[in-house]
Structures are given as structure tokens and as C-alpha cells.
Amino acid sequence: MPQLERIYWLDRKIRAQEYPNARTLNEEFGITRTQAYSDYRFLRDRLHAPIEIDKKRKGWYYTDATFTLPTLIL
């Protein structure tokens, strides 16, 4: 599964306040925990997403609801 598809899936889940995490990525895409955290870091470090971990909800969320993924022109 391409990383781009996983990133957009993560963004949709975060916006829906579903608090996705490495386990839900594994269940949806069959990737390893290491790959899931690589996607998390890609969002945070390369796309500058204000993403954090909510320990109570055991998942990821945006600290700034106005964040949007960069526009992709194909």
C-alpha cells in the first residue's frame, strides 16, 4: 500500500476524531508498527503536521484543527 494513501487515510481518521494509531494502521493496511510510526514521523517532520499522541485515547490527533495537508498536483 503506498504511503500517500496511508497518509490521506490517517488525515481523514484524525479529522473524524477517531484517534488512529499504529494498531489501526496495521489492521487497515497490514503494515508493521515500525512502518506505522514512520508514517507518523513523515506527517510530523516532512509535512509539518501538528500531530501529537493522546495517551488517554491511545491515538494520534492534530493540535491545530486548521492544519491541512499540502495540495498534491498530479
C-alpha positions, 0 to 999 in steps of 0.5 A: 500500500503506498504511503500517500494513501496511508497518509490521506487515510490517517488525515481523514481518521484524525479529522473524524476524531477517531484517534488512529494509531499504529494498531489501526494502521496495521489492521487497515493496511497490514503494515508493521508498527515500525512502518506505522510510526514512520508514517507518523514521523513523515506527517510530523517532520516532512509535512509539518503536521501538528500531530501529537499522541493522546495517551488517554485515547491511545491515538494520534490527533492534530493540535491545530484543527486548521492544519491541512495537508499540502495540495498534491498536483498530479 
